[in-house]
């Protein structure tokens, strides 16, 4: 699968190591393996990207595959030793907010928002998803993978709740999208590391981008149970606070559907 003739110069200006792969099974798996084998050669914000990911994974070990050339997959290595452990739950959230902002800059006039914990929606339809994984043997290294539906035709969308730039009759500037995403992610991780009011501001940006807060939701929990109620807020650790049948629940992991 071809890559843009000029590559990704703007993204490469943000990342210290940008590996553009013609094809790869999983950008997350590749970056986790490469960074584990050569940690010195993979500094903070190293990235792997491709337009042909053959065996991508989503949250809860779901598969994520797309026709070659129809989506952009990128994984970014974050060295988060300076981020307090209590704030690391915010990492996938700030990544989602960074992607929502990057997508929103190219889809002016459309409603772009974050669905907790880290899906990006356009008009309520999913255009991007994010998966964060901690590197085995190094709790201070996190790889954040993101997939963005760029040139996927409407007929190729996997589910009715998905969309793409192409389905919206827009053309994605992939280099600018990546550069904006990497910049936003870099700045948000730095803010979490600084702490105090700087970290609070980054968390507030997530809250403001999150369409889940205030929505009526159905939440499928990992134990097989479910909640139906109203998402009231994100707590200090980035967890979703849901009020259901007069009882407040704090959700750290689960599948969320916006009921309305």
C-alpha positions as a LaTeX table, in Angstrom:
\begin{tabular}{lrrr}
\hline
Residue & $x$ (\AA) & $y$ (\AA) & $z$ (\AA) \\
\hline
Unk1 & 0.00 & 0.00 & 0.00 \\
Unk2 & 1.46 & 3.33 & $-1.07$ \\
Unk3 & 2.26 & 6.22 & 1.22 \\
Unk4 & 2.04 & 9.89 & 0.30 \\
Unk5 & 4.78 & 10.89 & $-2.15$ \\
Unk6 & 6.11 & 13.54 & 0.21 \\
Unk7 & 5.76 & 11.39 & 3.31 \\
Unk8 & 4.76 & 13.03 & 6.57 \\
Unk9 & 7.20 & 15.93 & 7.09 \\
Unk10 & 5.06 & 17.90 & 9.53 \\
Unk11 & 4.46 & 14.86 & 11.71 \\
Unk12 & 8.16 & 13.98 & 11.52 \\
Unk13 & 8.98 & 17.44 & 12.82 \\
Unk14 & 7.08 & 16.62 & 16.03 \\
Unk15 & 8.14 & 13.01 & 16.56 \\
Unk16 & 11.83 & 12.22 & 17.17 \\
Unk17 & 11.40 & 8.86 & 15.42 \\
Unk18 & 8.61 & 8.37 & 12.88 \\
Unk19 & 8.57 & 4.95 & 11.27 \\
Unk20 & 6.27 & 4.77 & 8.26 \\
Unk21 & 5.48 & 1.12 & 7.53 \\
Unk22 & 4.13 & 0.01 & 4.17 \\
Unk23 & 2.13 & $-2.70$ & 5.94 \\
Unk24 & 2.07 & $-4.07$ & 9.48 \\
Unk25 & $-0.06$ & $-6.46$ & 11.50 \\
Unk26 & $-0.47$ & $-4.06$ & 14.42 \\
Unk27 & 1.23 & $-0.72$ & 14.97 \\
Unk28 & 0.85 & $-1.13$ & 18.73 \\
Unk29 & 2.43 & $-4.57$ & 18.72 \\
Unk30 & 5.29 & $-3.45$ & 16.50 \\
Unk31 & 6.10 & $-0.38$ & 18.56 \\
Unk32 & 5.89 & $-2.28$ & 21.85 \\
Unk33 & 8.29 & $-4.90$ & 20.48 \\
Unk34 & 10.69 & $-2.44$ & 18.87 \\
Unk35 & 10.85 & $-0.16$ & 21.91 \\
Unk36 & 11.35 & $-3.11$ & 24.24 \\
Unk37 & 14.21 & $-4.44$ & 22.11 \\
Unk38 & 15.83 & $-1.02$ & 21.61 \\
Unk39 & 14.73 & 1.38 & 24.36 \\
Unk40 & 17.54 & 3.86 & 23.74 \\
Unk41 & 16.56 & 4.11 & 20.10 \\
Unk42 & 12.95 & 4.88 & 20.93 \\
Unk43 & 12.63 & 8.13 & 22.88 \\
Unk44 & 9.42 & 9.72 & 24.07 \\
Unk45 & 6.97 & 10.37 & 21.20 \\
Unk46 & 8.48 & 7.78 & 18.85 \\
Unk47 & 5.77 & 6.62 & 16.48 \\
Unk48 & 4.87 & 3.91 & 13.97 \\
Unk49 & 2.24 & 4.58 & 11.32 \\
Unk50 & 0.75 & 2.78 & 8.36 \\
Unk51 & $-2.15$ & 2.93 & 5.93 \\
Unk52 & $-2.32$ & $-0.88$ & 5.81 \\
Unk53 & $-2.81$ & $-2.47$ & 9.22 \\
Unk54 & $-3.72$ & $-6.15$ & 8.91 \\
Unk55 & $-4.49$ & $-7.21$ & 12.48 \\
Unk56 & $-5.24$ & $-4.13$ & 14.54 \\
Unk57 & $-6.81$ & $-4.39$ & 17.95 \\
Unk58 & $-9.32$ & $-2.29$ & 19.79 \\
Unk59 & $-10.38$ & $-2.17$ & 23.39 \\
Unk60 & $-11.37$ & $-5.44$ & 25.10 \\
Unk61 & $-9.23$ & $-7.37$ & 22.56 \\
Unk62 & $-11.57$ & $-6.66$ & 19.67 \\
Unk63 & $-10.12$ & $-6.91$ & 16.19 \\
Unk64 & $-9.89$ & $-3.76$ & 14.09 \\
Unk65 & $-9.31$ & $-4.26$ & 10.38 \\
Unk66 & $-9.89$ & $-1.96$ & 7.42 \\
Unk67 & $-9.34$ & $-2.19$ & 3.65 \\
Unk68 & $-5.75$ & $-1.18$ & 2.76 \\
Unk69 & $-5.39$ & 2.55 & 2.28 \\
Unk70 & $-8.75$ & 3.40 & 3.80 \\
Unk71 & $-7.58$ & 4.32 & 7.30 \\
Unk72 & $-4.55$ & 5.66 & 9.08 \\
Unk73 & $-3.14$ & 3.69 & 12.03 \\
Unk74 & $-0.57$ & 5.30 & 14.31 \\
Unk75 & 0.98 & 4.24 & 17.60 \\
Unk76 & 2.96 & 6.57 & 19.82 \\
Unk77 & 5.40 & 5.69 & 22.60 \\
Unk78 & 4.98 & 7.77 & 25.74 \\
Unk79 & 7.66 & 7.83 & 28.42 \\
Unk80 & 5.51 & 8.72 & 31.42 \\
Unk81 & 7.85 & 8.36 & 34.38 \\
Unk82 & 7.22 & 12.00 & 35.34 \\
Unk83 & 3.43 & 11.56 & 35.31 \\
Unk84 & 2.06 & 10.74 & 38.79 \\
Unk85 & 0.65 & 7.22 & 38.94 \\
Unk86 & $-2.69$ & 8.62 & 40.12 \\
Unk87 & $-2.97$ & 10.63 & 36.88 \\
Unk88 & $-2.04$ & 7.88 & 34.42 \\
Unk89 & $-5.66$ & 6.93 & 33.92 \\
Unk90 & $-5.94$ & 10.22 & 32.06 \\
Unk91 & $-3.44$ & 9.17 & 29.38 \\
Unk92 & $-5.93$ & 7.53 & 26.98 \\
Unk93 & $-8.39$ & 10.33 & 27.71 \\
Unk94 & $-5.99$ & 13.13 & 26.77 \\
Unk95 & $-5.02$ & 11.10 & 23.70 \\
Unk96 & $-8.67$ & 10.94 & 22.70 \\
Unk97 & $-9.09$ & 14.66 & 23.26 \\
Unk98 & $-5.95$ & 15.36 & 21.20 \\
Unk99 & $-7.31$ & 13.28 & 18.33 \\
Unk100 & $-10.74$ & 14.91 & 18.60 \\
Unk101 & $-9.09$ & 18.33 & 18.33 \\
Unk102 & $-6.97$ & 17.24 & 15.37 \\
Unk103 & $-9.97$ & 15.80 & 13.54 \\
Unk104 & $-12.10$ & 18.82 & 14.41 \\
Unk105 & $-9.61$ & 21.21 & 12.80 \\
Unk106 & $-10.24$ & 19.49 & 9.47 \\
Unk107 & $-13.98$ & 19.06 & 9.82 \\
Unk108 & $-15.07$ & 22.61 & 10.46 \\
Unk109 & $-18.81$ & 23.01 & 10.80 \\
Unk110 & $-19.32$ & 19.44 & 12.03 \\
Unk111 & $-19.90$ & 18.26 & 15.60 \\
Unk112 & $-16.70$ & 16.49 & 16.70 \\
Unk113 & $-16.58$ & 15.15 & 20.25 \\
Unk114 & $-15.00$ & 12.58 & 22.53 \\
Unk115 & $-16.96$ & 9.57 & 23.78 \\
Unk116 & $-15.60$ & 8.23 & 27.04 \\
Unk117 & $-13.11$ & 6.80 & 27.30 \\
Unk118 & $-11.44$ & 7.40 & 23.94 \\
Unk119 & $-13.59$ & 7.22 & 20.82 \\
Unk120 & $-13.85$ & 10.25 & 18.55 \\
Unk121 & $-17.31$ & 10.91 & 17.16 \\
Unk122 & $-18.46$ & 13.10 & 14.30 \\
Unk123 & $-22.17$ & 13.78 & 14.44 \\
Unk124 & $-22.44$ & 10.91 & 16.90 \\
Unk125 & $-20.67$ & 8.43 & 14.57 \\
Unk126 & $-17.25$ & 6.94 & 15.31 \\
Unk127 & $-14.36$ & 8.11 & 13.14 \\
Unk128 & $-11.47$ & 7.16 & 15.42 \\
Unk129 & $-10.68$ & 4.84 & 18.31 \\
Unk130 & $-7.73$ & 4.64 & 20.68 \\
Unk131 & $-6.06$ & 1.84 & 22.62 \\
Unk132 & $-3.40$ & 2.43 & 25.29 \\
Unk133 & $-1.11$ & $-0.38$ & 26.45 \\
Unk134 & 1.62 & $-0.44$ & 29.09 \\
Unk135 & 4.86 & $-2.02$ & 27.96 \\
Unk136 & 5.66 & $-5.35$ & 29.62 \\
Unk137 & 8.47 & $-4.89$ & 32.10 \\
Unk138 & 8.35 & $-1.10$ & 32.04 \\
Unk139 & 5.38 & 0.55 & 33.75 \\
Unk140 & 6.69 & 3.96 & 32.73 \\
Unk141 & 6.34 & 3.26 & 29.00 \\
Unk142 & 2.90 & 3.42 & 27.39 \\
Unk143 & 2.04 & 2.90 & 23.74 \\
Unk144 & $-1.10$ & 4.68 & 22.53 \\
Unk145 & $-2.53$ & 3.41 & 19.27 \\
Unk146 & $-5.11$ & 5.28 & 17.21 \\
Unk147 & $-7.00$ & 4.47 & 14.06 \\
Unk148 & $-8.67$ & 7.13 & 11.94 \\
Unk149 & $-11.07$ & 6.36 & 9.09 \\
Unk150 & $-9.81$ & 8.56 & 6.29 \\
Unk151 & $-10.52$ & 7.26 & 2.77 \\
Unk152 & $-12.94$ & 4.50 & 3.77 \\
Unk153 & $-15.98$ & 4.55 & 1.52 \\
Unk154 & $-19.41$ & 4.64 & 3.12 \\
Unk155 & $-20.09$ & 1.15 & 1.74 \\
Unk156 & $-16.99$ & $-0.21$ & 3.53 \\
Unk157 & $-17.81$ & 1.15 & 6.98 \\
Unk158 & $-17.95$ & $-1.86$ & 9.35 \\
Unk159 & $-21.01$ & $-0.75$ & 11.33 \\
Unk160 & $-23.81$ & 1.80 & 10.91 \\
Unk161 & $-22.39$ & 3.77 & 13.84 \\
Unk162 & $-19.11$ & 4.51 & 12.03 \\
Unk163 & $-18.08$ & 7.24 & 9.64 \\
Unk164 & $-15.01$ & 8.48 & 7.77 \\
Unk165 & $-13.64$ & 11.60 & 6.12 \\
Unk166 & $-14.62$ & 10.15 & 2.75 \\
Unk167 & $-18.15$ & 9.29 & 3.87 \\
Unk168 & $-18.44$ & 12.91 & 5.00 \\
Unk169 & $-17.27$ & 14.11 & 1.58 \\
Unk170 & $-14.09$ & 15.49 & 3.06 \\
Unk171 & $-10.44$ & 14.80 & 2.25 \\
Unk172 & $-8.10$ & 14.32 & 5.19 \\
Unk173 & $-4.71$ & 16.02 & 5.20 \\
Unk174 & $-3.09$ & 13.06 & 6.92 \\
Unk175 & 0.24 & 14.77 & 7.58 \\
Unk176 & $-1.42$ & 17.75 & 9.26 \\
Unk177 & $-3.77$ & 15.45 & 11.16 \\
Unk178 & $-0.84$ & 13.48 & 12.55 \\
Unk179 & 1.17 & 16.59 & 13.34 \\
Unk180 & $-1.75$ & 18.15 & 15.22 \\
Unk181 & $-2.46$ & 14.92 & 17.09 \\
Unk182 & 1.17 & 14.38 & 18.08 \\
Unk183 & 1.50 & 17.99 & 19.21 \\
Unk184 & $-1.66$ & 17.82 & 21.31 \\
Unk185 & $-0.64$ & 14.50 & 22.83 \\
Unk186 & 2.86 & 15.78 & 23.60 \\
Unk187 & 1.54 & 18.90 & 25.29 \\
Unk188 & $-1.10$ & 17.04 & 27.30 \\
Unk189 & 1.38 & 14.47 & 28.66 \\
Unk190 & 3.73 & 17.32 & 29.59 \\
Unk191 & 0.87 & 19.03 & 31.42 \\
Unk192 & 0.10 & 15.88 & 33.41 \\
Unk193 & 3.78 & 15.64 & 34.32 \\
Unk194 & 3.91 & 19.24 & 35.51 \\
Unk195 & 0.88 & 18.68 & 37.72 \\
Unk196 & $-1.06$ & 21.28 & 39.67 \\
Unk197 & $-3.13$ & 23.78 & 37.73 \\
Unk198 & $-1.38$ & 22.84 & 34.49 \\
Unk199 & $-2.58$ & 19.25 & 34.79 \\
Unk200 & $-6.01$ & 20.47 & 35.89 \\
Unk201 & $-6.28$ & 22.50 & 32.69 \\
Unk202 & $-5.49$ & 19.45 & 30.55 \\
Unk203 & $-8.13$ & 17.43 & 32.39 \\
Unk204 & $-10.65$ & 20.20 & 31.94 \\
Unk205 & $-10.05$ & 20.15 & 28.19 \\
Unk206 & $-10.98$ & 16.48 & 28.22 \\
Unk207 & $-14.16$ & 17.18 & 30.19 \\
Unk208 & $-15.15$ & 19.92 & 27.77 \\
Unk209 & $-14.55$ & 17.68 & 24.75 \\
Unk210 & $-16.41$ & 14.72 & 26.24 \\
Unk211 & $-19.97$ & 14.39 & 24.91 \\
Unk212 & $-20.60$ & 11.53 & 27.33 \\
Unk213 & $-20.80$ & 13.87 & 30.30 \\
Unk214 & $-24.43$ & 14.87 & 30.72 \\
Unk215 & $-25.71$ & 12.18 & 28.35 \\
Unk216 & $-28.05$ & 9.32 & 29.11 \\
Unk217 & $-25.91$ & 6.22 & 28.69 \\
Unk218 & $-25.96$ & 2.47 & 28.70 \\
Unk219 & $-22.72$ & 1.03 & 30.07 \\
Unk220 & $-21.71$ & $-2.60$ & 29.56 \\
Unk221 & $-19.31$ & $-3.52$ & 32.35 \\
Unk222 & $-16.47$ & $-6.07$ & 32.18 \\
Unk223 & $-18.31$ & $-8.47$ & 34.52 \\
Unk224 & $-21.22$ & $-8.72$ & 32.09 \\
Unk225 & $-23.57$ & $-6.44$ & 34.00 \\
Unk226 & $-24.83$ & $-3.13$ & 32.69 \\
Unk227 & $-25.91$ & 0.30 & 33.86 \\
Unk228 & $-28.45$ & 2.65 & 32.36 \\
Unk229 & $-28.38$ & 6.15 & 33.71 \\
Unk230 & $-26.92$ & 9.61 & 33.29 \\
Unk231 & $-23.18$ & 10.26 & 33.05 \\
Unk232 & $-22.66$ & 13.05 & 35.55 \\
Unk233 & $-18.92$ & 13.76 & 35.40 \\
Unk234 & $-15.37$ & 12.49 & 35.13 \\
Unk235 & $-13.81$ & 12.08 & 38.54 \\
Unk236 & $-10.28$ & 13.02 & 39.56 \\
Unk237 & $-8.86$ & 9.84 & 38.03 \\
Unk238 & $-10.74$ & 10.18 & 34.76 \\
Unk239 & $-13.36$ & 7.58 & 35.64 \\
Unk240 & $-16.96$ & 8.01 & 34.50 \\
Unk241 & $-19.47$ & 8.78 & 37.23 \\
Unk242 & $-22.91$ & 7.41 & 36.32 \\
Unk243 & $-26.11$ & 7.94 & 38.26 \\
Unk244 & $-28.46$ & 4.99 & 37.73 \\
Unk245 & $-31.72$ & 4.47 & 39.63 \\
Unk246 & $-30.64$ & 7.01 & 42.23 \\
Unk247 & $-27.31$ & 5.27 & 42.89 \\
Unk248 & $-23.94$ & 6.73 & 41.92 \\
Unk249 & $-21.52$ & 4.36 & 40.21 \\
Unk250 & $-17.88$ & 5.02 & 39.35 \\
Unk251 & $-16.90$ & 3.26 & 36.12 \\
Unk252 & $-13.23$ & 2.69 & 35.34 \\
Unk253 & $-13.78$ & 0.40 & 32.32 \\
Unk254 & $-16.74$ & $-0.42$ & 30.13 \\
Unk255 & $-18.44$ & 0.03 & 26.79 \\
Unk256 & $-20.60$ & 3.14 & 26.63 \\
Unk257 & $-23.52$ & 3.77 & 24.33 \\
Unk258 & $-25.08$ & 7.23 & 24.22 \\
Unk259 & $-28.78$ & 6.55 & 24.51 \\
Unk260 & $-29.59$ & 10.17 & 23.71 \\
\hline
\end{tabular}
